[in-house]
Amino acid sequence: MGREARNLGKGLGSRASVVRGIREEGLFDADFYRREYPVVAAASADPLQHYLAHGWKHAMEPSDRFSVRAYLGRNPDVRAARLDPLAHWVRYGRTDGRILPEAAGGETPWFENDRLYPLPDDVVHYELMAGRAYFGGAGFDFAQREAGATVADAARAMALRTPLLTIDTVSPKVSIVIPVYGQTHFALNCLDSLARLRSKYSVEVIVADDASPAAARTDVLQAIPWIRYERRTENGGFLECCNSTVQLARGEIVVLLNSDTRVVDGWLDELVEAFDLFPKAGMVGSKLFNDDGTLQEAGGIFWRDGSAHNYGRGDDPNRPQYCFARQADFISGASIAIRKPVWDELGGFDPVYKPAYCEDADLAFRLRRAGYEVWFVPTSRAIHYEGITHGRDVTQGIKAYQVTNLQKFAERFRAELVAHPQPGSSSVRAASWRSRKNILFVDALTPTPDQDSGSIVTNEVMATYREAGFGESFFPLHSPYWSKKYTAALQRRGVCCHYKPFSNDIGDALALDNCFDYALLYRYNVAQAVHAEVREKAPATRVLFANVDLHFLREARAAENANDQLALLRSESTRKNELEMFLRADASFVHTQIEKDVIQAALPRALENMVVLPWIAEVFRDTPPFADRADIMFLGNFPHAPNVDSMLFFMQAIWPALLLDLPPHARLLVVGNQPPKEVQDLASERVIVTGFVQELEPYFQASRVFVAPLRYGAGIKGKLVTALAHGVPSVATHIAAEGIATPQERHLSITDDPAQFAAEVLRIYGDESSWSSLREAGLAYVEQNYSRAATLKTCMQALAIADKVWLARQAHRQHRFFEEIMRENGELEPTRTD
């Protein structure tokens, strides 16, 4: 940042020089600026002069070729210095080597001086700026309780907008209901954010005017053609306005959205899709932000005494404890979604809480009484300009009902509240108190299930424990950074993920919460680094170890294959470290009986705490028939060296023989992440090297035979299980088939001889009867051995073993402790060392 910081110390030049530079760059579009900002269109002032005097201070965009917001997001020094971003770019940006940003969107980074990596809620900063720009461009003032003289122009401009949402007034998927009472400028700000929102789902937007005073000018909203403006004949308060308007809603899902909110990219889709993720959910709700970007609420907590707590209020919203989906005691009614039939079943908000306050909490508790769940969805984000409608003073006006209604609520749900946490207890633990058991997962990296088969199994194991009711946390030791694609996928499903700058190491994660019943540590090099600290800081936690495959066995086989004595020696060091972790764990997972036998043979005596967890796979039976397939397929994550070796071996020793007899349209599909140059160089008209692909199904469906020609490795081969699960008959070496099949079994063809391997591929490829027989046998094998039901049984068995071993070891340590004291006291003979 040195050069940039020096340039910040200089002036941006005179107004005339700035204007000249901007015009030369062509980065200001006067017509665009007028279209975007009604207050400018209505005035006679020069748009560029307006921008220089006022616009940039409100983050108003000068054109579609330069984004003020993205420039500020990328350049924290410019942001901190409060400089005009466009003027700074013209004067210094290009010479500094800064990026010319054309748009601010969901993928635009937000940097801080000490942080050049993303965090979950960075996108909120851009929406806050968009809100400021809307207010500035419409001539509104956040401090004003009503809109003012420019409201009609702003409404006319909104009426001319074409929203990005799909508007369906007949049969929408979602009805968005926005209760309004005055504050028309905030309602328009809310509509502006909806107009910019993209969604997969069709919507109707119902603005429910609760008989606002004429002076508020809410009547101007009815001119907006893409909303349904429904005005009540008399004021009934928030609760009654919601109840009466939802009756008019035509969507399958109803979303109640306060008028003093601004929704963030992804807000609606995340709410809707939460109902699929959590089938028992009756109501889901958004993460709420204050207008300074701090957290307003990450779901609510009710204490045992009936008092309420807005979890995380005023804190950094990016902290891990606020960023994962979880069951919440209640969700603020500022942004909640509920299925319309469920709303009807419960009768909506209870009128006993009229005119407002506690109706959302009451609905949440009644939903649970009816057998539903209430979920906080942190990936659905909304800015809530709290207090705009009713203020914040709970001693007067409608806000006073907050106190009296809370008393009514506590009396009604006294029986349920007995089970809630005591006031003053840890809010982190209280927020997830419904998870009676908790497990910590530690791996090298965050699972990437679209890139490697090991991640698929990790995901499935985590899903198994979640479905059994466990609360889950995850820490990626070797790369503790948040990923929009992979970390967010876990958070979306209810996993508390730890990442920088809040959790730099396992100690930071345990400092937040060390109340884990179990810790599952993946890979020996990860387990070695963290197990001692887990034992020290979470002494009651039972430690399980999952090594994915036997690293020392794989390394030894690779060394023998290459005749590399030094590598063989290194494998012995791995062997020692790996076996140590099996000994230290309270229970361990291995993927094959073969691996279990190898471990047992290597130890002074057999361990009784190892569990074989073969694999987890979903069967795909409805796939194309024999005649509709033509290709041969290989699948592998190429950073894993055995996959590179196997493909080079296949191309040299097997593929030439196949080319002689395969039909000319048959191709070899080499599918997998990060193929190195030597694999990329294999590509030709008939050899397709895909690199990373989003979906595997199209490749499996196009393939008649799958090949797994591995020459070394260890553990179960996920690629082979996946191929069998997709109904693709497979030919494999003995190493690849290890733990999946023996030569005597009929669901897999096994051979190490290159000529026989080629012959088997051709036999299966050309004989529909053999192909169908192998296909059915493979599908049946996967169904019998790798089902989720079998996985659940095995996973729970491992926990029971860990409990038993942990207790026995505690008793043993205690016994030795007592013996040592008695020896010191002369009450036992000293231990002999001869």
HELIX and SHEET records of a PDB file:
HELIX    1   1 GLY A    2  LEU A    8  1                                   7    
HELIX    2   2 ARG A   15  GLU A   25  1                                  11    
HELIX    3   3 ALA A   30  GLU A   36  1                                   7    
HELIX    4   4 PRO A   38  ALA A   41  1                                   4    
HELIX    5   5 PRO A   47  ALA A   53  1                                   7    
HELIX    6   6 GLY A   55  HIS A   58  5                                   4    
HELIX    7   7 VAL A   68  ARG A   74  1                                   7    
HELIX    8   8 PRO A   76  ALA A   81  1                                   6    
HELIX    9   9 PRO A   85  HIS A   88  1                                   4    
HELIX   10  10 TRP A   89  GLY A   93  3                                   5    
HELIX   11  11 ARG A   94  ASP A   96  1                                   3    
HELIX   12  12 ASP A  122  ALA A  138  1                                  17    
HELIX   13  13 VAL A  151  ALA A  159  1                                   9    
HELIX   14  14 THR A  184  ALA A  195  1                                  12    
HELIX   15  15 ALA A  214  ALA A  216  5                                   3    
HELIX   16  16 THR A  218  ALA A  223  5                                   6    
HELIX   17  17 GLY A  237  VAL A  246  1                                  10    
HELIX   18  18 TRP A  267  LEU A  277  1                                  11    
HELIX   19  19 PRO A  320  TYR A  322  5                                   3    
HELIX   20  20 LYS A  340  LEU A  346  1                                   7    
HELIX   21  21 PRO A  351  TYR A  353  5                                   3    
HELIX   22  22 GLU A  359  ARG A  369  1                                  11    
HELIX   23  23 GLY A  397  ALA A  400  5                                   4    
HELIX   24  24 TYR A  401  ARG A  412  1                                  12    
HELIX   25  25 ARG A  414  LEU A  417  1                                   4    
HELIX   26  26 SER A  427  ALA A  431  1                                   5    
HELIX   27  27 SER A  453  GLU A  467  1                                  15    
HELIX   28  28 THR A  487  ARG A  492  1                                   6    
HELIX   29  29 ILE A  506  LEU A  512  1                                   7    
HELIX   30  30 TYR A  524  LYS A  537  1                                  14    
HELIX   31  31 HIS A  551  ALA A  562  1                                  12    
HELIX   32  32 GLN A  565  ARG A  584  1                                  20    
HELIX   33  33 GLN A  593  ALA A  602  1                                  10    
HELIX   34  34 PHE A  626  ASP A  628  5                                   3    
HELIX   35  35 ALA A  641  ALA A  653  1                                  13    
HELIX   36  36 TRP A  655  ASP A  661  1                                   7    
HELIX   37  37 LYS A  677  GLN A  680  1                                   4    
HELIX   38  38 GLU A  697  ALA A  702  1                                   6    
HELIX   39  39 GLY A  718  ALA A  725  1                                   8    
HELIX   40  40 HIS A  734  ALA A  737  1                                   4    
HELIX   41  41 PRO A  754  GLY A  766  1                                  13    
HELIX   42  42 GLU A  768  ASN A  785  1                                  18    
HELIX   43  43 ARG A  788  GLU A  824  1                                  37    
SHEET    1   A 7 THR A 166  ILE A 167  0                                        
SHEET    2   A 7 SER A 202  ASP A 209  1                                        
SHEET    3   A 7 VAL A 174  VAL A 180  1                                        
SHEET    4   A 7 ILE A 253  LEU A 257  1                                        
SHEET    5   A 7 SER A 335  ARG A 339 -1                                        
SHEET    6   A 7 ALA A 281  PHE A 289 -1                                        
SHEET    7   A 7 LEU A 295  GLU A 297 -1                                        
SHEET    1   B 3 THR A 166  ILE A 167  0                                        
SHEET    2   B 3 SER A 202  ASP A 209  1                                        
SHEET    3   B 3 ARG A 228  ARG A 231  1                                        
SHEET    1   C 8 THR A 166  ILE A 167  0                                        
SHEET    2   C 8 SER A 202  ASP A 209  1                                        
SHEET    3   C 8 VAL A 174  VAL A 180  1                                        
SHEET    4   C 8 ILE A 253  LEU A 257  1                                        
SHEET    5   C 8 SER A 335  ARG A 339 -1                                        
SHEET    6   C 8 ALA A 281  PHE A 289 -1                                        
SHEET    7   C 8 GLU A 373  HIS A 384  1                                        
SHEET    8   C 8 THR A 261  VAL A 263 -1                                        
SHEET    1   D 8 THR A 166  ILE A 167  0                                        
SHEET    2   D 8 SER A 202  ASP A 209  1                                        
SHEET    3   D 8 VAL A 174  VAL A 180  1                                        
SHEET    4   D 8 ILE A 253  LEU A 257  1                                        
SHEET    5   D 8 SER A 335  ARG A 339 -1                                        
SHEET    6   D 8 ALA A 281  PHE A 289 -1                                        
SHEET    7   D 8 GLU A 373  HIS A 384  1                                        
SHEET    8   D 8 ARG A 326  GLN A 327 -1                                        
SHEET    1   E 2 GLY A 300  PHE A 302  0                                        
SHEET    2   E 2 ALA A 308  ASN A 310 -1                                        
SHEET    1   F 7 VAL A 495  CYS A 497  0                                        
SHEET    2   F 7 PHE A 470  PRO A 476  1                                        
SHEET    3   F 7 LYS A 437  ASP A 443  1                                        
SHEET    4   F 7 TYR A 518  TYR A 522  1                                        
SHEET    5   F 7 ARG A 542  ALA A 546  1                                        
SHEET    6   F 7 ALA A 587  VAL A 590  1                                        
SHEET    7   F 7 MET A 610  VAL A 612  1                                        
SHEET    1   G 6 VAL A 687  GLY A 691  0                                        
SHEET    2   G 6 LEU A 668  VAL A 671  1                                        
SHEET    3   G 6 ASP A 631  LEU A 635  1                                        
SHEET    4   G 6 SER A 703  ALA A 708  1                                        
SHEET    5   G 6 SER A 730  ALA A 732  1                                        
SHEET    6   G 6 SER A 749  ILE A 750  1                                        
END                                                                             
